Amino acid sequence: STSLERRLRMSCAQALLAFSAGRSAGCGTAAGSLVEVSPTLAIGVCEEGILRVVRAPSDAKAALLARESLMVVPTFPSTTPRYTVTREGPATTVMTTSTLKATIDMASEHITFYDVASGTKLTADFAHRFVPTTDPALGNASSYVLSQSWQLAPDEGLYGGGQYQNGYVGFEGMPIEMVQYNTEAVVPFFASTRGYGILWDNNAWSHLNPPEGAPLNFSKSPSGALVASFTPTVSGDHAVFADLCAGFGCGSIKGGVLSLRVVDSSSGAVRRVQEWDRLANLPDSISGKARGLRAGVRYELQLVGTTSAEKVFVVPPSKSTTIRSKLGKLIDYYFAFAGPAAPSPLDGAISGYRNITGAAHLYGRWAYGFWQCKEHYKSQAELLAAAARFREERIPLDAIVQDWLYWGSLGWGPQWDPASYPDPAALVAQLREAHHLKLMVSVWSKFDRKTSFYKAMAADGCLLNGSNYYDAWSSAARERFYSFSKAAHFAIGVESLWLDATEPENFPNRDQRCAGPSGSGNADFNSYSLQTTRAIADGLRRDFGDSQGRRVFSLTRSAFAGQQRTGATLWSGDISGAWDALRRQGAASLNY
């Protein structure tokens, strides 16, 4: 259509200007919904149970009004709730809705949150920091390392944050590196057993409970293990955080071994912190817990494996939670609490997350069935033969997947090699009509330089850093990316895409400009997958509303807050087939 052609002709530079000019409404921008507590603190009243807290070094109100969020659904909030603002003496301001009460200490600007129905204190924020830094992606422009802390009750559990391979479910007091990686995905939302949730609206590389102080000093033992001694000053469960390499993207080992153990020097008792045995794609950092350590007792931390550690920290028990991001102009978080109306405390917190970032739509029934996938079918004939064999053996099957390399010698991109796939349309039709199967096809966000896909993207400046990955923050680049798969796949009836390597792999956005709201591939680092799944969802819902776009389904290797509204589901990435890998996926899935 003419409108589609016009969208495709828009250069990525023009798309960046369009992005900069368009601002979503956002919580706190409607008349009467914003309380300017001070020049450095503004609070938006989003819903009866949701507040938006924005801190800035100066003019927090202006920072809130100007900010564009990728994770928050543009239609949120739909209305402005009723609330009151009162003063309790000269030092305290109180904001109250029917569900939440927030008291602000005007001297420190710390906020304490209460359940209105019971009067119970939920938590309090404190110790926010703005540490000046620079952003190499923008020519070393000034920015800040941001951090915010909240109190944690002794019996409180904290869950969420995305998908991590450490094998733990509760993250209270646990240091976590929040950065996209094959097998790990970032969703900066945390739900408390006290019924509240915190959404940290920052797209940059971040940490939960970043370790402070000096790392342990290791020496090599006669057995070859790296050992370090430490003596706790308090008793209790201690977290261990191992930063495995100085750079990033250097933790991948195939079939590697990593053992972190704490040994009591007096009794010889061994506490296992992590045992990474022959698993693939070891993240660049990993966390664990040494349970029941005693104050004043000397312990030895032993590290054995095919990889060494750049830095290892032992973190004592904590009564707080901290999130720190490497870049940002302002602290921007949402506090959600549903109150006694929620079926359970965690349900209430998650319902707030859905309201802020969008609903998770129901998939088509086929997506909940059994899929067949291998690495990879090499031809149309082989794929059809596999489908026929499943039916002959009466094995229930709803979908079959064509993994990568179906492009053959044509080059990396969404195109069928006619030597191996002479009639893709007939392939899809036969799967559907003869075998009642849906077809999913693997698509990457990169293209071989010899392909027409690459040349079209490069001509309009739609690639990241001169790489072969497209700039998913550009609306024009997203439109092109979708149009390639529309022509090769959706137009012939392919049901859905397997969107691979959406971190993106090898991080071509690092230290580079992008077309995102900040203009920085560092400041928008973690949100690439959200934008890529958005490209497919937007196109399908517009062009195939009665078929593939009716209930969009995509599979993707990375995720970010708000991605559920694009119809995308996350898979664990390139894990191994070991039983320990399976065990870790249970914890990863529950937190996700």
C-alpha positions in Angstrom: 0.0 0.0 0.0 1.0 3.6 -0.4 1.2 4.1 3.4 3.5 1.1 3.7 5.7 2.3 1.0 5.9 5.7 2.7 6.9 4.1 6.0 9.6 2.0 4.3 11.0 5.1 2.6 11.4 6.9 5.9 15.1 6.9 6.8 16.2 5.8 10.2 17.4 9.4 10.9 13.9 10.6 10.2 12.5 7.9 12.4 14.7 9.1 15.3 13.3 12.6 14.9 9.8 11.2 14.9 10.6 9.2 18.1 11.9 12.3 19.8 8.9 14.3 18.9 6.3 11.8 20.1 5.7 11.5 23.8 3.3 9.1 25.5 1.0 10.6 28.2 2.5 8.7 31.1 1.6 8.7 34.8 1.9 12.1 36.4 1.5 14.0 33.1 -2.3 14.5 33.3 -3.7 17.6 35.1 -3.9 17.0 38.8 -2.1 13.7 38.9 1.4 15.0 39.9 2.6 16.1 43.3 5.9 18.1 43.1 7.2 17.3 46.6 10.4 19.3 46.0 12.7 20.3 43.1 14.3 16.9 43.3 11.3 14.7 44.0 8.0 14.3 42.1 5.3 11.6 42.6 2.7 10.7 40.1 -0.6 9.1 41.2 -1.3 6.5 38.6 -4.1 4.3 40.1 -5.4 3.8 43.6 -2.7 1.3 44.2 0.1 2.6 42.0 2.5 5.5 42.5 5.3 6.7 40.3 8.3 8.1 42.1 10.8 10.2 40.2 14.0 11.7 41.6 16.4 13.9 39.7 19.4 16.1 40.7 17.2 19.1 39.8 13.7 19.8 38.4 12.2 16.3 38.9 8.9 17.5 37.6 10.3 18.5 34.3 12.3 15.3 34.1 9.1 13.2 34.6 7.1 15.2 32.1 9.8 14.9 29.4 10.7 11.2 29.8 9.7 8.6 27.2 9.3 5.1 28.6 9.6 1.9 26.5 8.3 -0.5 29.0 5.2 1.4 30.2 2.1 0.9 28.0 1.3 4.2 26.2 -2.3 4.1 27.4 -1.4 3.9 31.1 -3.0 5.3 33.2 -6.4 5.5 31.7 -7.9 7.7 34.5 -6.6 9.8 37.4 -7.7 8.4 40.8 -8.8 10.4 43.8 -6.2 11.2 46.4 -5.3 13.7 49.2 -2.1 15.5 50.2 -1.8 16.6 53.8 1.0 17.8 56.1 1.8 16.2 59.4 3.7 19.0 61.0 6.5 20.8 59.2 8.6 17.8 58.4 6.2 15.2 56.8 3.9 15.2 53.8 1.3 12.5 53.4 -0.2 11.3 50.1 -3.3 8.9 50.5 -5.5 7.0 48.0 -8.1 4.4 48.9 -5.4 1.7 48.8 -2.0 3.3 49.5 -0.5 5.8 51.8 2.9 7.4 51.3 4.6 9.5 54.0 7.5 11.7 52.9 10.1 12.9 55.3 10.8 16.4 53.9 14.3 16.5 55.2 15.6 13.3 53.7 12.8 12.9 51.1 12.6 9.2 52.1 9.2 7.6 51.4 7.4 5.1 53.6 4.6 3.1 52.0 1.5 1.8 54.0 -1.5 -0.4 53.3 -4.4 1.9 54.0 -6.8 -0.9 54.9 -4.6 -2.4 57.7 -2.2 0.4 58.5 0.6 -2.0 57.9 4.0 -0.6 56.8 4.9 -2.2 53.5 8.4 -0.8 53.0 10.4 2.5 52.8 12.8 3.8 50.2 16.0 5.4 51.3 19.7 6.0 50.3 19.2 7.1 46.7 22.3 8.3 44.9 23.4 10.1 41.7 27.0 9.5 41.0 28.3 11.5 38.0 29.6 9.5 35.0 29.9 9.8 31.3 28.3 7.9 28.3 30.8 6.8 25.6 27.9 6.3 23.2 27.2 10.0 23.2 30.7 11.3 23.1 31.2 11.0 26.8 28.2 13.2 27.6 27.4 13.6 31.2 25.1 11.1 33.0 24.7 9.4 36.3 25.1 6.0 38.0 21.7 5.7 39.7 20.8 3.7 42.8 17.8 3.4 45.1 17.3 1.3 48.2 14.3 0.0 50.0 13.9 -1.6 53.4 13.4 -5.3 53.6 11.5 -7.0 56.5 13.3 -10.0 58.2 10.6 -12.5 56.9 10.2 -10.9 53.5 10.7 -12.7 50.2 11.6 -11.0 46.9 11.0 -12.6 43.5 11.3 -11.6 39.8 13.8 -9.7 37.9 13.7 -11.9 34.8 15.4 -15.2 34.0 18.7 -16.1 35.6 20.7 -19.4 35.7 21.9 -19.3 39.3 19.2 -21.8 40.3 17.7 -19.7 43.2 14.1 -18.5 43.4 14.2 -15.8 46.2 16.5 -12.8 45.6 16.3 -11.1 48.9 19.9 -10.0 49.7 21.2 -11.6 46.5 23.5 -9.7 44.1 22.3 -10.1 40.5 23.8 -8.7 37.4 20.9 -7.5 35.3 22.1 -7.5 31.7 20.9 -9.4 28.7 22.8 -12.6 27.8 22.2 -15.9 26.1 20.3 -17.9 28.8 19.6 -14.8 31.0 16.9 -12.2 30.4 16.2 -8.9 32.3 12.8 -7.8 33.5 13.4 -5.2 36.2 10.3 -5.8 38.2 10.4 -7.4 41.7 7.4 -8.7 43.7 7.4 -8.9 47.5 5.6 -11.4 49.7 4.3 -8.3 51.5 2.1 -7.7 48.4 3.9 -4.8 46.7 5.9 -4.7 43.5 8.6 -2.3 42.2 9.1 -1.7 38.5 12.5 0.0 37.9 12.0 2.0 34.7 15.6 2.1 33.4 16.8 0.4 30.3 20.5 0.3 31.1 22.8 -2.4 32.4 21.9 -2.7 36.1 22.5 -4.6 39.3 20.3 -5.9 42.1 22.0 -5.6 45.4 25.4 -4.6 44.0 28.2 -5.8 46.3 30.1 -3.1 48.1 33.6 -3.1 49.5 36.7 -5.0 48.4 36.6 -8.4 46.7 38.3 -11.4 48.2 42.0 -12.0 47.5 42.6 -15.4 46.0 45.7 -17.6 46.0 46.3 -20.9 44.3 46.3 -24.0 46.5 48.5 -27.1 45.8 45.4 -28.8 44.3 45.1 -26.0 41.8 42.0 -24.5 43.3 41.7 -20.7 44.0 41.2 -20.1 47.7 40.4 -17.1 49.8 39.7 -16.7 53.5 37.1 -14.5 55.2 35.5 -14.2 58.6 31.9 -13.0 58.9 31.1 -10.3 61.3 27.4 -11.3 61.6 25.8 -14.7 61.6 23.3 -15.8 58.9 23.1 -16.7 55.2 25.7 -14.9 53.2 25.4 -14.2 49.4 28.4 -14.9 47.1 28.8 -12.9 43.9 31.4 -14.1 41.4 32.2 -11.7 38.5 33.9 -14.1 36.1 35.6 -11.7 33.8 36.6 -8.1 33.4 34.9 -7.5 30.1 31.5 -8.6 28.9 30.5 -11.5 26.7 33.5 -13.6 27.9 31.8 -16.1 30.2 30.6 -18.5 27.5 32.2 -22.0 28.0 30.9 -25.2 26.5 30.9 -28.1 28.9 32.8 -26.1 31.5 32.9 -26.7 35.2 32.7 -24.1 38.0 32.5 -24.9 41.7 32.1 -22.4 44.5 32.3 -23.9 47.9 32.6 -22.5 51.4 34.6 -24.6 53.9 34.5 -24.2 57.7 38.1 -24.0 58.8 37.4 -25.6 62.2 35.0 -28.4 61.4 35.7 -28.9 57.7 32.0 -28.7 56.8 31.4 -27.8 53.2 28.6 -25.6 52.0 28.0 -25.7 48.2 27.3 -22.2 46.7 27.4 -23.1 43.0 28.2 -26.3 41.1 28.2 -25.5 37.4 28.9 -28.9 35.8 29.3 -29.3 32.0 26.6 -26.6 31.3 26.7 -24.3 28.3 26.8 -20.5 28.2 28.0 -19.8 31.7 26.9 -16.1 32.4 29.6 -13.5 33.0 28.6 -13.4 36.7 26.8 -15.9 38.9 25.4 -15.7 42.5 24.7 -18.1 45.3 24.3 -18.4 49.0 26.4 -19.9 51.8 23.8 -20.8 54.4 24.2 -20.6 58.2 27.6 -18.9 58.5 28.7 -17.9 62.0 30.2 -14.6 63.1 33.8 -14.9 64.1 34.5 -18.2 62.4 37.1 -18.3 59.7 35.9 -19.8 56.3 37.7 -20.6 53.1 36.0 -20.0 49.8 37.2 -22.4 47.1 36.8 -21.8 43.4 37.5 -24.7 41.1 36.8 -24.8 37.4 37.7 -24.3 33.7 37.1 -20.6 34.2 38.6 -18.2 36.8 37.0 -15.3 38.5 37.9 -11.6 38.1 36.2 -10.6 41.4 34.4 -12.5 44.1 32.4 -10.9 46.9 30.9 -12.3 50.1 27.9 -10.3 51.1 26.5 -10.4 54.6 22.7 -10.7 55.4 20.9 -7.5 54.5 17.7 -5.8 55.6 17.4 -3.8 52.4 17.1 -4.1 48.6 19.1 -1.9 46.2 18.9 -1.5 42.4 21.7 0.4 40.6 21.9 1.3 36.9 25.0 2.3 35.1 23.4 5.2 33.3 20.4 7.5 33.6 19.3 11.1 34.1 16.7 10.3 36.7 15.5 7.6 39.1 12.1 6.5 37.9 10.2 3.6 39.6 6.6 2.5 40.1 5.3 1.2 43.4 2.3 -1.1 43.0 0.1 -2.6 45.7 -3.4 -4.0 45.2 -4.4 -4.3 48.8 -6.8 -6.9 50.3 -8.7 -7.2 47.1 -5.9 -9.3 45.5 -6.3 -13.1 45.6 -2.8 -13.3 47.1 0.1 -10.9 47.8 2.1 -11.8 44.7 -1.0 -11.8 42.5 -1.6 -8.2 43.6 1.9 -7.1 42.8 1.8 -8.8 39.4 -1.6 -7.3 38.6 0.0 -3.9 39.1 2.8 -4.8 36.7 0.3 -5.8 34.0 -1.6 -2.5 34.4 1.6 -0.5 34.0 3.3 -2.5 31.2 0.4 -4.1 29.4 -1.7 -7.3 29.4 -0.3 -10.8 28.4 -2.7 -11.8 25.7 -4.0 -15.4 25.2 -2.1 -17.4 22.6 -3.8 -19.5 20.0 -4.5 -23.0 21.3 -1.8 -24.6 19.1 0.9 -22.8 21.0 0.1 -24.7 24.2 0.6 -28.1 22.5 3.6 -30.1 21.6 6.2 -28.7 19.1 8.8 -30.6 17.2 12.1 -28.8 16.7 15.6 -30.0 15.9 18.9 -28.3 14.9 17.9 -28.0 12.0 15.9 -29.5 9.1 18.0 -29.3 6.0 15.3 -29.4 3.3 11.7 -29.1 2.5 11.5 -32.9 1.9 13.1 -33.7 5.2 10.7 -31.5 7.2 7.7 -32.9 5.4 8.9 -36.4 6.0 9.3 -35.7 9.7 5.7 -34.3 9.9 4.3 -37.4 8.1 6.2 -39.7 10.4 4.7 -38.1 13.5 1.2 -38.6 12.1 2.0 -42.2 11.1 3.2 -43.0 14.6 0.2 -41.2 16.1 2.3 -38.9 18.2 0.3 -35.7 19.0 1.9 -32.7 17.4 0.7 -29.1 16.9 3.6 -27.3 15.5 6.9 -27.9 13.7 9.9 -25.6 13.6 12.3 -24.7 10.9 15.5 -23.6 12.6 18.2 -21.6 10.9 20.2 -22.1 7.7 17.2 -22.5 5.5 18.7 -19.6 3.5 21.6 -21.8 2.3 24.1 -20.0 0.1 21.8 -17.0 -0.4 23.1 -15.5 2.9 21.9 -15.0 6.4 18.4 -13.6 6.4 14.7 -14.5 6.0 14.8 -16.2 2.5 14.4 -19.7 1.3 17.2 -21.4 -0.6 15.3 -22.8 -3.7 17.8 -25.7 -4.0 16.6 -27.1 -0.6 13.2 -25.5 -0.3 11.8 -25.3 -3.9 8.3 -24.3 -2.9 7.9 -22.8 0.6 4.2 -21.9 0.0 3.5 -25.5 -0.9 5.4 -26.6 2.2 3.2 -24.5 4.5 0.1 -25.6 2.7 0.9 -29.3 3.0 1.7 -29.0 6.7 -1.5 -27.2 7.3 -3.9 -29.3 5.1 -2.4 -32.8 5.2 -1.0 -32.8 8.7 -2.9 -30.0 10.5 0.4 -28.4 11.7 1.5 -24.8 12.2 5.0 -23.8 11.0 7.4 -21.6 13.0 10.5 -20.3 11.3 13.7 -18.9 12.9 14.6 -15.3 12.1 17.6 -13.3 13.4 18.0 -9.6 13.7 21.2 -9.6 11.5 21.8 -10.1 7.8 24.7 -11.2 5.7 26.3 -8.2 4.0 25.6 -9.6 0.5 21.9 -9.8 1.0 19.3 -7.3 -0.2 18.1 -7.1 3.5 21.5 -5.7 4.6 21.8 -3.4 1.7 18.4 -1.9 2.2 19.1 -1.4 5.9 22.5 0.1 5.3 21.3 2.5 2.7 19.0 4.2 5.1 21.3 4.1 8.1 19.2 1.5 9.9 22.1 -0.7 11.2 23.8 -0.5 14.6 27.4 0.7 14.5 28.0 -0.4 10.9 27.3 -4.0 12.1 24.9 -6.4 10.4 22.3 -6.0 13.2 19.4 -3.6 12.6 18.6 -0.7 15.0 15.4 -2.0 16.7 14.8 1.4 18.3 14.1 2.9 14.9 10.5 2.7 13.7 11.6 2.7 10.1 14.1 -0.1 10.8 11.4 -2.1 12.6 9.1 -1.7 9.7 11.7 -2.9 7.3 12.6 -5.9 9.6 8.9 -6.9 9.7 8.5 -6.4 5.9 11.2 -8.9 5.2 9.5 -11.7 7.1 6.1 -10.6 5.9 7.2 -11.3 2.3 9.2 -14.5 3.1 7.0 -16.1 5.8 3.7 -14.5 6.8 2.4 -14.0 3.2 2.7 -17.8 2.6 1.0 -18.8 5.9 3.9 -19.3 8.3 2.2 -18.9 11.7 5.0 -17.4 13.9 8.6 -16.6 14.2 11.4 -17.8 16.4 13.3 -14.6 17.0 16.8 -15.7 17.9 19.7 -13.8 19.5 17.6 -10.8 20.5 19.9 -9.6 23.3 21.3 -8.7 20.6 24.1 -11.2 20.4 27.7 -9.7 20.7 26.1 -6.4 21.7 26.6 -4.2 18.7 24.7 -1.5 20.6 27.4 -1.1 23.3 29.0 2.3 23.3 27.1 3.2 20.1 24.3 5.6 19.2 20.9 4.2 18.6 17.4 5.5 17.7 16.0 4.9 21.2 14.6 7.5 23.5 18.0 8.3 25.0 19.9 8.1 21.7 22.4 5.8 23.5 22.9 2.1 23.0 24.2 2.0 26.6 21.3 3.8 28.2 18.8 1.7 26.2 21.0 -1.4 26.4 18.5 -4.0 27.8 15.4 -3.1 25.6 16.4 -4.5 22.2 14.2 -7.6 22.5 11.2 -5.6 23.5 11.6 -3.5 20.3 12.2 -6.5 18.0 9.1 -8.4 19.2 7.2 -5.2 18.9 8.1 -4.9 15.3 6.5 -8.3 14.5 3.5 -7.8 16.7 2.7 -4.3 15.3 3.0 -5.6 11.7 0.9 -8.8 12.2 -1.9 -7.0 14.1 -2.1 -4.4 11.3 -1.7 -6.7 8.2 -3.0 -10.1 9.4 -5.6 -9.2 11.9 -7.9 -12.2 10.9 -5.1 -14.8 10.9 -1.6 -14.7 12.4 -2.2 -11.3 13.9 -5.3 -12.3 15.7 -3.3 -14.0 18.5 0.3 -13.1 17.9 2.8 -15.6 19.1 6.6 -15.2 18.9 9.4 -17.1 20.5 12.4 -15.1 21.6 15.8 -15.6 23.4 15.6 -12.4 25.4 13.0 -10.3 27.2 12.3 -7.0 28.9 9.5 -5.4 30.9 6.4 -4.9 28.8 7.3 -7.6 26.2 4.3 -9.7 27.2 2.1 -7.2 25.3 3.9 -8.1 22.0 2.7 -11.7 22.2 6.3 -13.0 22.7 7.3 -15.8 25.0 10.8 -16.4 26.3 12.8 -19.6 26.0 15.8 -20.4 28.1 18.4 -19.9 25.4 21.2 -22.3 24.6 21.3 -24.4 27.7 22.7 -27.9 27.9 20.8 -31.1 28.2 22.1 -31.8 31.7 19.8 -32.6 34.6 21.2 -29.7 36.5 20.3 -27.4 33.6 16.7 -28.6 33.8 16.7 -27.9 37.6 17.9 -24.3 37.0 15.1 -23.7 34.5 12.5 -24.2 37.2 13.9 -21.4 39.3 14.5 -19.2 36.2 10.9 -19.7 35.0 9.3 -18.9 38.4 11.2 -15.6 38.7 10.4 -14.7 35.1 
